[in-house]
Amino acid sequence: MSAHEEKQYLDLIRRVLDTGAPRPDRTGTGTLSLFAPPSLRFSLANNILPLLTTKRTFLRGIIEELLWFVRGATDSTLLAAKGVKIWDGNGAHAFLAARGLGHRREGDLGPVYGFQWRHFGAQYVDCETDYTGQGVDQLRECIRKIKEDPTDRRIILSAWNPADIPQMALPPCHLLCQFYVHLPPADAPAEKPKLSCLMYQRSADLGLGIPFNIASYALLTHMLAQVTGTTAHELVIQLGDAHVYRDHVDALEVQLAREPKPFPTLRWAREGIDDIEAYEYSDFVVEGYQCHPSIAMKMSV
């Protein structure tokens, strides 16, 4: 019997706790760090959603943030109004002022993820400006290539724009992904092509961030599979600086003592969605999610 895929994540935490190098960090909290560990690989076949089970994850927050990215939004107050406060610290006026962005209103994060996905290269003004038709819509270009040119090696979505980083409340941590279409074998042309995603993350908070990121890119791959007529196949994540914050160590020891449960599956409330912007929170139906209780961890900003 093969090992539960969540074990990869747990084993990486154990390795960082045991062998990670002590390092100072931007937040002043301090970390244990490991550079470029082996990739994490998660099957998405049969509608599997790799939502970690050794603690309860904030699924609503993951979905709402992803939809916010997809729509190109950069206003953290839109998420806060839905009870998703994960960006509040980075959108606070004091934090923005410390980044030299005190001229922005609270919640205006600058040209972060969604802006780069949908308007790469456009001139950022503020979070309330309508950028329709401006810049490169990388997300729609990925969708076009998956459908029309599936063997293209440039089906890439990048949030890393060096020219815009000084304007961002926080530079992107998960900064690039590449999609790969597995074509059906010649003797089974009626099979649907399969869609995989490889994501690179420069800075990986193993306690709080990575559970979010795994689920988010798995969901994005499932979304793109539906709108392109493919089937979600695999998510691969390569980390750069994989770290544990010092104040997460005790909580992670609790998590490491738990046995993973089977991953849940994803079902669409509406089949046949063919526009990436048409998704709503109610479209995501996660079934069979069994998990251990939540574990409190403080977010370092």
Secondary structure, DSSP 8 states (H G I E B T S, - for coil): ----THHHHHHHHHHHHHH-EEE--TTSS-EEEEES---EEEE-GGGB-----SS---HHHHHHHHHHHHTT--BHHHHHTTT--TTHHHHSHHHHHHTT-TTS-TTB--S-HHHHHHHBT-----TTS--TT-SB-HHHHHHHHHHH-TT-S--EEE---TTTGGG-SS--SEEEEEEEEE---TT-TTS--EEEEEEEEEEEETTTHHHHHHHHHHHHHHHHHHHHT-EEEEEEEEEEEEEEEGGGHHHHHHHHTS------EEEESSTT---GGG--GGGEEEE--------------
